[in-house]
Amino acid sequence: MAVVTQPAGVQFRGLNRPHAAVRSSADAAGFGARFAGLVHAGRTAIGWRSSGGGAFIATVPNSHDVEDTARPPADTDIEIWAVPFDRDESSTMLAFERCLARTVWHVDESGYRALERIDSTIHGRRVGRRRGAQTNPTPAVGIQLVPTSDDGMDSRTWFEECVRRAEHDCRAGLVEKVVVARSARWRATRGTFDVAATLEALVVGNPGATVFAVTDGRGDVFAGATPELLARVDGAQLTTHALAGTAARTGRPRVDAVAAERLLHSDKDRREHKLVVDDIGRRLAPVCRRLQVGPGPRIRTLAAVQHLETPFRGLLCDGIGLREVVDALHPTPAVCGLPRAAARRWLATHETWDRGLYAGHIGFERADGSGASAVAIRSVLITGAEATTFAGAGVVVGSDPAAEWRETQWKMQTATACLRVRGSDAR
């Protein structure tokens, strides 16, 4: 499974923000250590730890594993997926085979019970494509940026020129919005990146996010702490949200309050946000008997940034489950653009790199259609001593290239602040 493909020889520029330290947590360490053990064992696996505390780690058995023919009742079957941004690529899906211990999906507010039982592991088998899928910064100790040339892809020069082109094409009416993404590459100056400690930092440092991790059996790990829920289904009840429009957080309450107020009244950000709200509403209408759009937008506060957010709640039509909902929504205008087809053509022409799982979605669905899937943003690809972080910015009429560059810096801070090096005391 190719997690993220990058062109050979390309180097990236990173952030200009200090890295924040996070406190250790036994709960987070349990999740991180368990997943890292599978990475070191050369397993293919997907891990999930929601903001509500529910957690699982799913693995694909190697060919030499002893088969266990015992199966739980059919109504406990679960499918787990990691779907790329571009659904024409192959996606990973794990079909339920056996359960070693009870997996806790819904737990109390503390979330402690889920991580007490982190050995609850779903084993599965690879079954192919999903149905419906078409085919000068201050780094943490031991980490430095890989320098980039001024004209290299994902340099500031490249990124800002892409934003200018996108804004021009928005004015020309070719697209309404395009989300331009970039990368930054980091290197461990000594040793390799510590997967367990990085996942622990992602959990502890981002309490309002869903932490995910995917490993391909070759040691590469794609992980992140996403604030964006693509959809959650519980019976016939649907929950999702529009998340678009961004301001930085500094940790200084008065400064952050001013930034939030400006964000709420920003013409550019409100227009960008409304495009996402309207498109989600249109796409959900055919699968819902009733759809309620919450008052908004409101401010969603996260560790490194704050967003405009509008919640959605719906009652699904008979026979509709999570799979049909995510197929309708992905990719949303928050990670792609509008109109969807035109934005995807624009990105294929101008972005010129394969996003892989970045801006795809990772989640699970039970046999009754219930489950959840989260958008794979605020993420990092870890490959031994190198790590590549990812972020994007929505471009509409009036977008400023320098401002969009700064926005990607803020967003990347979620992952870069949590990178840890084996043997380093930067915890």
C-alpha positions in Angstrom: 0.0 0.0 0.0 1.5 3.3 -1.0 0.7 5.8 1.8 1.9 9.0 0.2 3.9 9.3 -3.0 6.4 12.2 -3.4 8.5 13.0 -6.5 12.1 11.9 -6.1 14.6 14.6 -5.3 12.0 17.2 -4.2 12.8 19.1 -1.0 10.4 21.3 1.1 10.4 24.3 3.3 8.8 24.3 6.7 7.6 26.5 9.6 8.7 29.6 11.5 7.0 28.7 14.8 8.5 27.2 17.9 7.5 23.7 18.9 5.3 23.2 21.9 6.0 20.5 24.5 3.2 18.3 25.7 2.9 16.3 29.0 3.2 12.6 29.0 0.0 10.5 29.4 -0.2 6.8 30.3 -3.4 6.5 28.1 -1.8 8.1 25.1 1.4 6.1 25.6 -0.7 2.9 25.5 -2.1 3.8 22.1 1.3 4.9 20.7 3.2 2.0 22.1 0.7 -0.6 20.8 0.7 0.9 17.3 4.5 1.3 17.2 4.9 -2.3 18.1 3.0 -3.3 15.0 5.1 -0.9 12.9 8.3 -2.5 14.2 6.9 -6.0 13.5 6.3 -5.1 9.8 2.5 -5.2 10.0 -0.1 -3.3 8.0 -2.4 -1.6 10.4 -4.8 1.3 11.0 -5.2 3.0 14.4 -7.9 5.4 15.5 -8.4 7.3 18.8 -11.4 9.7 18.8 -11.7 12.8 20.9 -14.4 11.1 22.9 -11.9 8.4 23.9 -13.0 5.4 21.7 -10.0 3.6 20.3 -9.0 0.7 18.1 -6.1 -0.7 16.2 -6.8 -3.0 13.2 -4.2 -5.2 11.5 -3.9 -7.3 8.4 -2.6 -10.7 9.3 0.6 -11.8 7.6 0.5 -15.0 5.5 2.3 -17.0 8.2 -0.3 -16.0 10.9 -2.3 -18.9 12.4 -5.9 -18.6 11.1 -8.6 -18.4 13.7 -11.9 -19.6 12.3 -14.0 -18.4 15.3 -16.1 -15.4 14.3 -18.4 -13.2 16.3 -22.0 -12.7 15.5 -22.7 -11.0 12.1 -24.1 -7.9 13.7 -20.6 -7.1 15.1 -18.8 -7.2 11.8 -16.8 -4.0 11.1 -15.2 -2.6 8.0 -12.2 -0.3 8.4 -10.9 1.9 5.6 -8.2 4.4 4.6 -9.4 6.2 1.4 -7.0 8.4 -0.5 -7.9 12.0 -1.6 -8.1 10.8 -5.1 -10.6 7.9 -5.2 -9.3 6.7 -8.5 -6.3 5.3 -6.5 -6.4 2.0 -4.7 -7.7 2.3 -1.1 -7.1 0.1 1.9 -10.0 -1.7 3.5 -9.9 -4.2 6.2 -12.7 -6.7 6.5 -13.5 -8.1 9.9 -12.2 -11.7 10.6 -11.9 -12.2 14.3 -11.8 -10.2 17.5 -9.1 -10.9 20.2 -10.9 -8.8 22.8 -13.9 -6.5 23.0 -13.3 -3.3 21.1 -14.8 -0.3 23.0 -16.3 2.2 20.5 -18.3 4.4 22.9 -17.0 5.2 26.3 -17.5 7.7 29.1 -16.2 11.3 28.8 -12.8 10.6 30.3 -12.2 8.0 27.6 -10.1 6.0 30.0 -11.9 2.7 29.6 -11.1 2.6 25.9 -7.3 2.9 26.5 -7.3 0.5 29.4 -8.4 -2.0 26.8 -6.1 -0.9 24.0 -5.2 -4.6 23.4 -8.7 -4.9 21.9 -7.5 -5.4 18.3 -9.5 -6.2 15.2 -7.7 -8.5 12.8 -8.7 -8.4 9.2 -7.7 -9.2 5.6 -7.1 -7.0 2.7 -10.1 -7.1 0.4 -9.3 -4.5 -2.2 -11.2 -1.4 -3.2 -14.2 -0.1 -1.2 -17.6 -0.5 -2.8 -18.4 2.8 -4.5 -14.8 3.9 -4.7 -13.6 4.9 -8.1 -11.1 3.1 -9.0 14.5 29.7 9.8 12.4 27.7 12.2 12.9 26.6 15.8 12.5 22.8 15.7 12.2 20.4 18.6 15.4 18.9 19.9 17.0 16.6 17.3 14.9 17.8 14.3 15.9 20.1 11.4 14.4 21.2 8.1 15.5 19.9 4.8 16.4 23.0 2.8 14.6 23.7 -0.5 15.4 25.6 -3.6 13.4 28.8 -4.3 11.8 27.3 -7.5 11.3 23.8 -6.1 7.8 22.4 -5.7 6.3 23.3 -2.4 8.7 26.2 -1.8 7.1 29.4 -0.8 7.7 30.7 -4.3 5.9 27.7 -5.8 3.0 27.8 -3.4 2.3 31.5 -3.6 2.4 31.3 -7.4 -0.2 28.5 -7.3 -2.4 30.6 -5.0 -2.1 33.5 -7.5 -3.2 31.3 -10.4 -6.0 29.8 -8.4 -7.3 33.3 -7.4 -7.1 34.4 -11.0 -9.1 31.4 -12.1 -11.7 32.1 -9.4 -12.1 35.7 -10.7 -12.4 34.3 -14.3 -15.2 32.0 -13.2 -13.4 28.7 -13.9 -13.7 27.6 -10.3 -15.3 29.1 -7.2 -12.7 27.7 -4.7 -9.6 25.6 -4.8 -7.7 24.2 -1.9 -3.9 24.4 -2.6 -1.8 22.1 -0.5 2.0 21.9 0.2 4.5 19.9 2.2 7.5 20.4 4.4 10.2 17.9 5.0 11.9 17.3 8.3 14.9 15.2 9.3 16.0 13.7 12.6 19.6 14.9 13.1 20.3 11.8 15.2 18.6 8.4 15.0 15.0 8.1 13.7 11.6 9.5 14.5 9.9 7.8 17.5 6.4 6.7 16.3 5.1 5.8 19.8 6.2 9.1 21.3 4.9 11.1 18.3 1.4 9.4 18.6 1.4 10.0 22.3 2.1 13.7 21.7 -0.6 13.9 19.0 -3.2 12.5 21.5 -2.2 14.6 24.5 -1.6 17.8 22.5 -4.9 17.7 20.6 -7.7 16.7 22.9 -10.4 17.9 20.5 -9.1 15.9 17.6 -9.3 12.4 16.2 -5.8 10.9 16.1 -5.2 8.3 13.3 -2.2 6.3 12.1 -1.7 4.0 9.1 1.3 1.9 8.5 2.0 0.0 5.2 4.0 -3.0 6.6 7.3 -1.5 5.4 7.8 0.8 8.4 6.3 4.0 6.9 3.7 5.7 9.1 1.0 8.2 8.0 -0.4 9.9 11.1 -2.2 13.0 12.3 -4.7 14.7 14.6 -7.6 15.8 12.6 -10.3 18.2 13.8 -12.5 17.5 10.8 -15.2 14.8 10.9 -16.4 13.7 7.5 -19.4 12.0 9.0 -20.7 10.0 11.9 -23.7 7.8 11.7 -25.5 6.2 14.7 -28.5 4.3 13.6 -30.4 6.7 11.3 -28.8 9.8 13.0 -26.1 11.7 11.0 -23.7 14.2 12.4 -21.1 16.2 10.4 -19.9 19.8 10.1 -18.4 22.4 7.8 -14.9 23.5 8.8 -13.4 26.3 6.7 -11.9 29.7 7.6 -8.8 29.8 9.7 -7.0 32.1 12.2 -3.9 31.4 14.3 -3.8 30.8 18.0 -1.0 32.2 20.1 -1.9 30.9 23.6 -2.5 34.5 24.7 -6.2 34.8 25.4 -6.7 38.5 24.5 -4.8 38.1 21.2 -6.7 35.0 20.3 -10.0 36.6 21.1 -9.3 39.5 18.8 -8.2 37.0 16.1 -11.4 35.0 16.6 -13.6 38.1 16.3 -11.8 39.1 13.1 -12.3 35.7 11.7 -16.0 35.8 12.4 -16.3 39.1 10.5 -13.8 38.3 7.7 -15.6 38.6 4.3 -13.2 36.3 2.6 -13.4 33.6 5.3 -17.2 33.8 5.6 -17.6 33.4 1.8 -15.2 30.5 1.8 -17.1 28.9 4.7 -20.5 29.4 3.0 -19.4 27.6 -0.1 -18.6 24.5 2.0 -21.8 24.7 4.0 -24.0 25.0 0.9 -22.2 22.2 -0.9 -22.5 19.8 2.1 -26.2 20.6 2.3 -26.7 19.9 -1.4 -24.9 16.6 -1.2 -26.6 15.4 2.0 -30.2 16.3 0.9 -30.7 13.2 -1.3 -29.7 10.8 1.5 -31.6 12.5 4.4 -35.2 12.6 5.3 -34.5 15.6 7.4 -31.4 17.8 7.6 -30.8 20.6 10.1 -28.0 23.1 9.7 -27.0 24.7 13.0 -26.6 28.4 13.6 -23.3 29.6 12.5 -20.6 29.9 11.8 -19.2 29.6 15.3 -15.5 29.5 16.4 -13.9 26.0 16.8 -10.8 26.4 19.0 -7.9 24.0 18.6 -4.3 23.8 19.8 -2.6 25.7 17.0 -5.5 27.3 15.1 -9.2 28.3 15.3 -11.8 27.7 12.6 -15.2 28.7 11.5 -17.5 25.8 12.0 -21.2 25.1 11.2 -22.7 21.8 12.5 -25.1 19.5 10.6 -27.5 17.0 12.0 -29.7 14.7 9.9 -32.1 11.8 9.8 -31.0 9.4 7.1 -33.3 7.8 4.6 -34.0 4.1 4.9 -31.2 1.9 3.7 -28.6 4.6 3.9 -25.5 4.1 6.1 -22.1 5.7 6.6 -20.7 4.3 3.4 -23.3 6.1 1.2 -22.8 9.3 3.2 -19.0 9.5 2.8 -19.2 8.6 -0.9 -21.5 11.6 -1.3 -19.3 14.0 0.6 -15.7 13.0 -0.2 -13.8 15.1 -1.1 -15.5 18.1 0.4 -14.9 21.7 -0.7 -12.8 22.1 2.6 -10.0 20.0 1.1 -10.7 20.1 -2.7 -12.8 23.0 -4.0 -15.8 23.9 -6.0 -17.2 22.8 -8.4 -15.7 19.5 -7.4 -14.9 18.3 -10.9 -13.4 21.6 -12.0 -11.4 21.9 -8.8 -10.0 18.4 -9.2 -9.0 19.2 -12.8 -7.3 22.4 -11.6 -5.4 20.5 -8.9 -4.3 17.7 -11.3 -2.9 20.4 -13.6 -1.2 22.7 -11.0 -0.5 20.9 -7.8 1.6 18.2 -9.6 2.1 15.9 -6.6 0.2 12.9 -5.4 -1.6 13.7 -2.1 -2.0 10.0 -1.3 -3.9 9.6 2.0 -3.5 13.3 2.8 -7.0 14.9 2.7 -8.5 11.4 2.2 -10.5 9.9 5.0 -10.0 7.1 7.6 -12.8 5.4 9.5 -15.0 2.4 10.2 -18.5 1.1 9.6 -20.4 -1.6 11.4 -22.7 -4.0 9.7 -25.8 -1.8 10.5 -24.3 1.2 8.7 -23.2 3.0 11.8 -19.7 4.3 12.2 -17.5 7.3 11.6 -14.9 8.6 9.2 -12.5 11.5 9.7 -10.7 13.7 7.1 -7.0 12.9 7.1 -5.5 16.4 7.6 -3.1 17.9 10.1 -0.9 15.0 9.2 2.7 13.7 8.8 4.3 10.9 6.8 7.2 9.4 8.9 9.8 7.3 7.1 12.7 6.4 9.4 14.7 9.6 9.9 12.6 11.8 7.6 9.1 13.2 8.1 6.9 15.1 5.7 4.1 17.4 7.0 1.1 18.5 4.9 -1.3 21.5 4.9 -3.6 23.3 2.5 -5.4 26.6 2.2 -8.7 27.4 0.5 -8.4 30.0 -2.3 -11.3 32.1 -3.4 -11.7 35.6 -5.0 -9.7 38.0 -2.8 -7.2 35.4 -1.4 -3.8 36.8 -0.6 -0.8 34.4 -1.4 1.2 35.5 1.6 -1.7 35.1 4.0 -2.5 31.6 2.6 1.2 30.6 3.1 0.9 31.7 6.8 -2.2 29.7 7.2 -0.4 26.5 6.0 2.3 27.3 8.6 -0.3 27.5 11.4 -1.9 24.2 10.3 1.4 22.3 10.0 2.2 23.2 13.6 -0.3 20.5 14.7 2.0 17.8 13.4 5.4 19.3 13.7 4.9 20.2 17.3 4.4 16.5 18.0 7.3 15.0 16.2 9.6 13.2 18.5 13.1 11.6 18.0 14.1 8.3 19.5 16.3 9.0 22.5 15.5 12.7 22.5 14.2 14.5 25.6 12.0 16.7 23.5 8.8 15.3 25.0 
